[in-house]
Amino acid sequence: MIEKLRGIPLNETRGTYDTIIGAVTSVGKNVLLRLAALHDGLSRIVVFLPIVRCSSAKRQDLRTREMGGMSVSDLEGSGGPRKRSLYEELHGRLKAEILEGAVPEGIVLTEAALAGIVGSSRAPVRQALQMLVEDGLINRFDGRGFVVGSSGTPPRREKLADYLGKLIEADARPMFAWQALYENVERIVVYRSFFGRYRINENELARHFGVGRAVARDVLLKLETLGIIEKDDNFRWSIVPLDSQRIRDLYEVREQIEPIALSSALGGLSDDHIGMMLARLSTALADYPDVSASTMYELELDLHLRSLQACPNKEFLSILRRTHCILTLSKHVVGIRIKMPEYEPFLAEHIAVFEMMQRRDEEGLRKAMRNHIRNSEPNVQARATYIREHYQPDDYSFIA
């Protein structure tokens, strides 16, 4: 077929296009690449895809493969979430570096220095810095730039590359398609987990979101690490039911392991890190209930993920990671499907835990953490019960 096309203008007839697309959908990417070598018209083939006489599913699959599966936002008409912009990516990474103590208090952040590290213009850097100001992580001072820490922190001008030299890795831009897709799929699957065990069809998941199977598989693998889904004996994906018994089991695991893991992490947590966590909690407690669901989830991660990362026992961390489906429950329910409670006890309980850290009191820390875990289980059970009684799961082609 390729030989017959040699020398034929690609914009000559619609029939020629139908022949080309038929070959591409049946043979795949190699045919299209060979056609590109024969004709300087590859872009015209791709642009013409929406009007050729082939199914929309095949058309979307072809476009996904031709775009290399790099980003959902690059697929025209996929209906998927947009790719994260550079300023959002930069804000998220700077925020993580500050919260983890990689950038000490007092360090001055400037647009020019950060733009040089990232290799971008100053515009996205400026937006990212403004978001960090709104987060309360950096502040303006009587000088050029922003100081890390609260207002009045003495500024320290040091070489930012020493702290943030690998802020944006080359392979982190653009965002991978599974990352852009993940939050949406997690929300759907978490809601369904309240209602029992269901199968997830990997092929259908890819087709539903207009992505390749590799992208769908990456999403499912991430869900698996959090204990939200698992593979059965026949290597088929299924949603793990988040029923009352499983919630009890997960809390038992957390109560036994998490206090010990956190106390063993204490030596790896700086005073700056602990102080910053307490400041964020105090601000949220003062502002509550005028606090977003996403902020509440970030505060959960401050304790149950970011602080725990300093634990030297990686087996503890691996086990606890599978209990994080409890955190995702509240993330997708509270303030969205369930009204924010008038009083959220976890804020005061987290403060009590971090105060024990500040005192370097390991026994007090374990006790405060154990009390917090015990107190939170009834709230999570009540929220899960409410969802089961007041909602019905939405239907999706990839869930059976």
C-alpha positions in Angstrom: 0.0 0.0 0.0 2.9 2.3 0.8 4.3 2.0 -2.7 1.0 2.9 -4.2 0.9 6.1 -2.2 4.3 7.3 -3.4 4.0 10.5 -5.3 0.2 11.0 -4.5 -0.6 14.5 -3.1 -2.0 13.9 0.4 -4.7 16.6 0.1 -6.0 15.3 -3.3 -9.0 13.2 -2.3 -10.9 12.1 0.8 -10.6 8.5 -0.4 -6.9 8.7 -0.2 -7.2 9.9 3.5 -9.5 7.0 4.3 -7.0 4.6 2.9 -4.2 6.1 4.9 -6.2 6.1 8.1 -7.4 2.6 7.6 -3.8 1.5 7.3 -2.7 3.4 10.4 -5.5 2.1 12.6 -4.8 -1.5 11.5 -1.0 -1.4 11.4 -0.1 1.4 13.8 2.5 4.0 14.3 5.2 2.5 12.1 3.0 3.0 9.0 2.4 6.7 9.9 6.2 7.2 10.4 6.9 5.6 7.0 4.3 7.8 5.4 5.9 10.8 6.9 9.2 9.8 5.2 7.4 9.6 1.9 5.3 12.7 2.2 5.9 16.0 3.8 2.3 15.9 5.1 2.2 14.2 8.4 0.5 17.1 10.2 -2.2 17.1 7.6 -3.0 13.5 8.2 -3.4 14.1 12.0 -5.5 17.2 11.5 -7.8 15.3 9.2 -8.5 12.6 11.7 -11.7 14.0 13.1 -13.6 13.8 9.8 -12.4 10.5 8.4 -14.8 7.5 8.3 -13.4 5.5 11.2 -14.8 5.1 14.7 -14.2 7.7 17.3 -12.6 5.2 19.6 -10.1 4.2 17.0 -9.5 7.9 16.1 -8.8 8.7 19.8 -6.6 5.7 20.2 -4.6 6.7 17.2 -4.2 10.3 18.4 -3.1 9.1 21.8 -0.4 6.8 20.3 0.8 9.5 18.0 1.1 12.0 20.9 3.3 9.5 22.7 1.0 9.3 25.8 2.8 12.3 27.3 -0.1 14.4 28.5 -3.8 14.1 28.6 -4.1 17.8 27.9 -2.4 17.3 24.5 -5.2 15.0 23.2 -7.8 17.1 21.4 -11.3 16.4 22.7 -10.3 13.7 25.2 -12.4 15.4 27.9 -9.6 14.6 30.4 -8.2 17.0 33.0 -5.8 19.7 31.8 -2.1 19.4 32.3 -0.6 21.1 35.3 1.0 24.4 34.3 4.6 25.2 35.0 3.8 27.8 37.7 1.5 25.2 39.5 4.3 22.6 39.2 6.8 25.1 40.5 4.6 26.1 43.4 4.0 22.5 44.4 7.7 21.6 44.4 8.8 24.8 46.2 6.1 24.2 48.8 7.3 20.6 49.3 10.9 21.7 49.6 10.0 24.3 52.2 7.8 22.1 54.3 10.4 19.3 54.3 13.0 21.7 55.6 15.2 21.6 52.4 15.0 25.4 52.2 15.7 26.8 55.7 13.9 29.7 57.2 15.4 33.1 56.3 16.5 32.1 52.8 15.6 34.7 50.2 13.8 33.6 47.1 14.1 35.9 44.0 12.4 35.7 40.7 15.6 35.9 38.7 17.4 33.2 40.6 14.5 30.8 40.4 13.9 31.5 36.8 17.5 30.6 36.1 17.2 27.3 38.0 14.0 26.3 36.3 15.0 27.6 32.9 11.9 29.7 32.3 10.8 33.3 32.1 10.0 35.2 35.3 6.2 35.1 34.8 5.5 31.5 36.1 8.0 32.1 38.9 6.2 35.2 40.0 2.8 33.3 40.1 4.3 30.5 42.1 5.9 32.9 44.6 2.5 34.7 45.0 0.9 31.3 45.8 3.5 30.6 48.4 2.8 34.0 50.0 -0.9 33.1 50.2 0.1 29.7 51.8 1.9 31.7 54.5 5.2 29.9 53.7 7.1 33.0 52.5 6.8 36.8 53.1 7.9 40.1 51.7 10.5 42.0 53.6 12.4 45.3 53.3 14.4 44.2 50.3 14.3 42.4 47.0 12.6 39.0 46.9 10.7 36.9 49.5 12.0 35.5 52.8 11.1 31.9 53.7 9.3 31.9 57.0 7.0 34.1 58.9 6.9 37.9 58.8 9.9 39.4 60.5 12.2 36.4 59.9 15.8 37.8 59.3 16.7 37.4 55.6 19.7 35.3 54.5 20.9 35.8 51.0 22.5 32.5 49.8 23.0 30.8 46.5 19.6 29.2 45.8 21.1 26.6 43.5 22.7 25.0 46.6 19.2 24.2 47.9 17.1 24.0 44.8 19.5 22.9 42.1 17.3 20.0 41.0 13.9 21.7 41.7 12.5 20.8 38.3 14.1 17.7 36.8 14.2 17.3 33.0 11.9 14.3 33.1 9.3 16.1 35.2 8.3 18.4 32.4 5.8 18.0 30.9 3.6 16.2 33.5 3.0 12.6 32.6 -0.5 11.7 31.5 -1.2 9.4 34.4 -0.5 12.2 36.8 -3.0 14.5 35.1 -5.6 11.7 35.1 -4.9 10.3 38.6 -7.0 12.6 40.9 -10.2 12.1 38.8 -9.8 8.3 38.8 -9.0 8.2 42.5 -12.1 10.1 43.3 -14.3 7.8 41.2 -12.8 4.6 42.7 -12.8 5.8 46.3 -16.5 6.6 46.1 -17.2 3.2 44.6 -15.2 1.4 47.4 -17.9 2.4 49.9 -20.4 0.0 48.1 -18.4 -3.2 47.8 -15.9 -5.0 45.5 -16.0 -4.2 41.8 -13.8 -5.1 38.8 -11.9 -2.5 36.9 -11.3 -3.1 33.3 -7.9 -1.6 32.3 -8.7 -1.5 28.6 -12.0 0.2 29.2 -10.4 2.7 31.6 -8.0 3.7 28.9 -10.8 4.0 26.3 -13.0 6.0 28.7 -10.4 8.7 29.2 -8.9 8.5 25.7 -5.4 7.4 26.8 -3.2 4.5 26.1 -3.1 1.3 28.2 0.2 2.2 29.7 -1.2 5.4 31.1 -4.2 3.6 32.6 -1.9 0.9 34.1 0.2 3.6 35.8 -2.9 5.1 37.4 -4.0 1.7 38.7 -0.5 0.9 40.0 -0.6 4.1 42.0 -4.0 3.2 43.4 -2.7 -0.2 44.4 0.2 1.3 46.5 -2.5 3.2 48.6 -4.5 0.0 49.2 -7.5 1.3 47.1 -7.4 -1.5 44.6 -5.6 -4.9 44.2 -5.1 -7.7 41.7 -6.9 -11.0 42.3 -5.4 -14.5 41.6 -6.2 -14.1 37.9 -4.3 -10.7 37.8 -7.6 -8.8 37.3 -7.9 -5.4 39.0 -10.6 -5.0 41.6 -11.6 -2.2 44.1 -11.0 -3.2 47.7 -14.3 -2.5 49.6 -13.9 0.2 52.2 -16.5 -1.4 54.6 -16.7 -1.0 58.3 -14.6 -4.1 59.0 -11.8 -3.0 56.7 -11.8 0.5 58.3 -11.4 -1.1 61.7 -8.6 -3.3 60.5 -6.8 -0.4 58.9 -7.0 1.6 62.1 -5.7 -1.3 64.1 -2.7 -1.4 61.9 -2.2 2.3 62.3 -2.6 2.2 66.0 0.1 -0.5 66.4 2.7 0.9 63.9 2.3 4.6 63.3 3.1 5.9 66.9 6.3 3.8 66.9 7.2 4.8 63.4 6.7 8.5 64.2 8.8 8.4 67.4 11.6 6.7 65.5 11.4 9.5 62.9 11.8 12.2 65.5 15.6 12.3 65.1 15.3 13.2 61.5 12.8 16.1 62.0 14.3 19.5 62.4 13.0 22.1 64.8 12.2 24.3 61.7 10.1 21.5 60.2 8.1 21.0 63.4 7.7 24.7 64.0 6.3 25.2 60.5 3.9 22.3 60.8 2.6 23.8 64.1 2.2 27.3 62.5 0.2 25.8 59.6 -2.1 24.0 62.1 -2.6 27.0 64.3 -3.6 29.1 61.3 -6.1 26.5 60.1 -7.5 26.2 63.6 -8.0 29.9 63.9 -9.6 30.1 60.4 -11.8 27.0 60.8 -14.4 26.3 59.3 -13.2 28.8 56.6 -10.6 26.2 55.4 -10.8 24.3 52.1 -11.0 20.6 51.8 -7.6 20.5 50.0 -6.0 22.4 52.8 -7.3 20.0 55.4 -6.0 17.1 53.3 -2.5 18.8 53.1 -2.5 19.1 56.9 -3.2 15.4 57.2 -0.3 14.7 54.9 2.0 17.0 57.0 1.7 14.5 59.9 0.8 11.1 58.3 3.1 11.3 55.3 5.7 14.1 55.3 6.8 13.8 58.9 6.7 10.0 58.8 9.1 9.9 55.9 12.0 10.4 58.3 11.3 7.0 59.8 14.3 4.8 59.2 12.2 1.6 59.1 11.1 1.5 55.4 9.0 -1.6 56.1 6.8 0.4 58.5 6.3 3.0 55.8 5.4 0.4 53.2 2.8 -1.1 55.5 1.4 2.3 56.5 1.2 3.5 52.8 -1.6 0.9 52.3 -3.7 2.6 55.0 -3.7 5.9 53.2 -7.0 5.0 51.6 -8.5 6.3 54.8 -7.0 9.7 54.2 -8.3 9.7 50.6 -11.8 9.0 52.0 -11.9 12.3 53.9 -10.1 14.1 51.0 -13.0 13.3 48.6 -15.9 13.4 51.0 -15.5 16.1 53.7 -16.6 19.5 52.4 -17.7 18.0 49.1 -20.3 15.3 49.8 -20.5 15.9 53.5 -20.7 19.3 55.2 -17.6 20.5 57.1 -18.2 19.7 60.8 -18.6 22.6 63.1 -15.5 21.4 65.0 -12.8 19.3 63.5 -10.9 17.6 66.4 -7.9 16.4 64.3 -6.5 20.0 64.2 -6.1 20.2 68.0 -4.9 16.5 68.1 -2.3 17.2 65.4 -1.1 20.2 67.4 -0.7 18.0 70.5 1.4 15.5 68.5 3.7 18.2 67.1 4.1 19.7 70.5 5.4 16.4 71.8 7.8 16.4 68.9 8.9 19.9 69.7 9.7 18.7 73.3 11.5 15.6 71.9 9.2 13.6 74.2 9.1 10.1 72.5 6.7 8.6 75.1 4.4 11.5 75.0 4.5 11.5 71.2 3.5 7.9 71.0 0.6 8.5 73.4 -0.6 11.6 71.6 -0.5 9.8 68.3 -2.3 6.7 69.6 -5.0 8.9 71.1 -5.4 10.8 67.8 -5.8 7.5 65.8 -8.3 6.1 68.2 -10.4 9.3 68.2 -10.5 9.6 64.4 -11.9 6.1 63.6 -15.5 6.8 64.8 -15.5 9.9 62.6 -14.3 8.0 59.5 -16.8 5.2 60.1 -19.6 7.7 60.4 -18.6 9.5 57.2 -18.4 6.2 55.3 -21.9 5.1 56.6 -23.4 8.5 55.6 -22.1 8.0 52.0 -23.5 4.5 51.8 -26.9 5.7 53.1 -27.3 8.9 51.1 -25.6 8.3 47.8 -25.6 5.8 44.9 -22.4 5.2 42.9 -22.2 6.6 39.4 -21.9 4.2 36.5 -18.7 4.0 34.6 -17.9 1.7 31.7 -14.6 0.6 33.2 -16.2 -0.5 36.5 -18.3 -3.7 36.6 
